[in-house]
């Protein structure tokens, strides 16, 4: 039956490339660029962005997840909040981005803003106003990313609760600066 959409030639739905060896090489190259000089973060992220596209278009989801998570980790380790948020939103909003990659990136960033205590997710403790601002901005960015994505419904609920806890703590601190009622 010609003219019907469905299976591609060979009986497979999608062609899948195996880019695992190339992925290992690219990750090592990116790491060496960053360790050589912190000024090479842009070059490392550009290198990884090109490989991310190749993995995404080649349907190599395991390699795609590795590249996306590594890109986020590089941006986080560099300590530039704006670069981290830009990298996260850029990778998530790519055309035809795989749901597994989006979920993996959200889970990776989850550990930077929330911790589990007695089965409940609560915001991580921060000591400075700068760390607090970074944590709060990342929570808001993650909530924006999870908005409207059914497969991230539980994560959005956890982030919403964490944001509520953050706002209540701010409000209580403003009302009772010495911590007394």
Secondary structure, 3 states (H helix, E strand, C coil): CCCCCCCCCCCCCCCCCCCHHHHHHHHHHHHHHHHHCHHHHHHHHHHHHHHHHHHHHCCCHHHHHHHHHHHHHHHHHHCCHHHHHHHHHHHHCCCCCCHHHHHHHHHHHHHHHEEEECCEEEECCCCCHHHHHHHHHHHHHHHHHHCCCHHHHHHHHHHHHHHHHHHHHHHHHHHCCCCCC
